[in-house]
Amino acid sequence: MGVTIIDLVNDIPAKDEKAVITLSYEDDYEGWHCRDEFVEEAVNNTDTASRVAELITDPQLQVHTAYGNEPAIEVMRERDLLEDYIRGDEMFSEFVEEQIRENFYDLDEFIEYEVEQYDYKRGRCTISAEFKTTLENLKKSPNSASGWTAKVSHSGGIFSIDL
């Protein structure tokens, strides 16, 4: 029997259940950076928007943006990005993913990108995301953070573990 995500979360060395956990994710896309749509292609051809949507729609995780104390889903609500969602529809996470893909420039607290140019045409775009939650919340719903990296301050340094 292998190590489960629950085992990994339980190994995080924080003494306080309220310890802040930073969750980060990144994915790369290689293509033609000389095209105007390069960053949009990168967002649409990586799993980052899907991973972010799954993370922020999990009510037990209660993730906040990395730059503030505001719940991530509330950022979308305040920007009227959720107003077209029909309540009761089982596809909320997919709806949020679509909104992130279509509006990622407006959601710079969610999605960041960095372009590396190999030459005058080809390059790589790294799409990344970072959010905060508590160890207590992460223990309630560890599977939503699968594939993310969890970081926590520990003994004067940063403890990092891939979930």
C-alpha positions, 0 to 999 in steps of 0.5 A: 500500500502506497502513501496517500494524500491524507498521509502526506497532509498529516506529515506536514510539521505544523503544531497549530491547526490554524497554521497557514498553508500556501498551495501552489501549482504550475504548468508549462506550455511550449509554442509560438510566443510570437503569436498574440494569443500565446498566453491565452493558448497556454492557459487553455492548454494547461490544467491550471484553470481546472485545478484552480476551479476545483480548489476554490470551489471546495467549501471545506478548503476555504482558500484565500488569494495569496495576496490578501485575506479575501476568499478566492470565490468571493473575488469572482463574485465581486467581479460579477463573474458568477452571475450567469451561473444557474444555482443548483446546477451540478457543474459549478466547478466547470463553470468557474473553470470556464470563467477563469479561462475567459477572464484570467487577465482580470483574475491576476490574483489567481493566475500568473504567467511568465514567458521564456523566449527560446528564440525569435518565435518559440518559447515557453509559458509557465502558468502558475497559481497560489492560494492560502488555507489552513492546515485544519481546512486542508485536513478536511478536504485533502483530495482537492489539493492533489497535484498542488505543492503545500508550503508551511513555515517550520523551524525558521524555514519553509517545509514544502511537500507535493500533494 
